[in-house]
């Protein structure tokens, strides 16, 4: 069962309406698009990444195991990149990516991603911009949760 969104995702770079068109989608081989069925797991929490996925159509949920139950932390929509921060930080995935609907994706292996950004330095700025948007989204979630908890009736404020 999916829970309420609990935190923002550092796993997804936001493109489309929140930024420029996805630069990697334009550079990568259009023949490498794969279609997956709903319920398909793209990667699992705590696994080592093998690249990033450019989501071209459909939706993908990012879920985390919260003490034995899954919590949906985000839903990716077209023109978003999944697994980016794990690849760039050399860390394991912090969530599991599960296709919510039929989805078309391109897998860009880690070595190819690094080659693409070396050959096209403008991509670095676009990726930095998108990761910054994710950080700001996380701050917004933390602020919202803080104020919601502070406004709970019967709860005393720790500030005087």
Residue pairs with C-beta under 8 A, 6 or more apart in sequence:
1 69
1 70
2 61
2 63
2 70
2 71
2 72
3 66
3 69
3 70
3 71
3 72
4 71
4 72
5 71
5 72
5 73
5 74
5 141
6 64
6 66
6 71
6 73
7 73
7 138
7 141
8 73
8 74
8 134
8 137
8 138
8 140
8 141
9 62
9 73
9 74
9 94
9 95
9 134
10 85
10 94
10 131
10 134
10 135
10 138
11 62
11 74
11 82
11 83
11 84
11 85
11 86
11 93
11 94
11 95
11 97
12 62
12 74
12 76
12 80
12 81
12 82
12 84
12 134
13 80
13 81
13 84
13 85
13 127
13 130
13 131
13 133
13 134
14 80
14 130
14 133
14 134
14 137
15 21
15 22
15 79
15 80
15 81
15 126
15 130
16 22
16 77
16 78
16 79
16 80
18 130
18 133
19 126
19 129
19 130
19 133
20 126
20 129
21 79
22 54
22 79
22 80
22 81
23 120
23 122
23 123
23 126
24 52
24 54
24 81
24 108
24 113
24 116
24 123
25 54
25 56
25 79
25 106
27 116
27 120
27 123
28 54
28 106
28 108
28 112
28 116
29 106
32 106
32 107
33 56
33 104
33 105
33 106
34 104
34 105
34 106
34 107
35 102
35 103
35 104
36 42
36 58
36 99
36 102
36 103
36 105
37 99
37 102
38 99
38 100
38 101
38 102
39 98
39 99
40 98
40 99
40 103
41 96
41 97
41 98
41 99
42 53
42 60
42 82
42 83
42 97
42 98
42 99
42 105
43 49
43 50
43 53
43 82
43 83
43 93
43 96
43 97
44 93
44 96
45 63
45 64
45 65
45 92
45 93
45 94
45 95
45 96
46 92
46 93
47 92
47 93
48 92
49 83
49 86
49 87
49 92
49 93
49 110
50 107
50 109
50 110
51 83
51 87
51 107
51 108
51 109
51 110
51 112
51 113
52 81
52 82
52 83
52 84
52 87
52 107
52 108
52 110
52 113
53 60
53 81
53 82
53 83
53 97
53 105
53 106
53 107
53 108
54 79
54 80
54 81
54 105
54 106
54 108
55 76
55 77
55 78
55 79
55 80
55 81
55 82
55 103
55 104
55 105
56 78
56 79
56 103
56 104
56 105
56 106
57 78
57 102
57 103
57 104
58 78
58 99
58 100
58 101
58 102
58 103
58 104
58 105
59 75
59 76
59 77
59 99
59 100
59 101
59 103
60 75
60 76
60 82
60 97
60 98
60 99
60 100
60 103
60 105
61 72
61 74
61 75
61 76
61 97
61 98
61 99
61 100
62 72
62 73
62 74
62 75
62 76
62 82
62 95
62 96
62 97
63 70
63 71
63 72
63 73
63 95
63 96
63 98
64 70
64 71
64 73
64 94
64 95
64 96
65 71
65 96
70 96
73 95
74 95
75 100
76 82
76 97
81 127
81 130
82 97
82 105
83 93
83 97
84 127
84 130
84 131
85 91
85 94
85 131
85 134
86 92
86 93
86 94
87 110
87 113
88 127
88 131
108 116
116 123
117 123
117 124
117 127
149 155
150 157
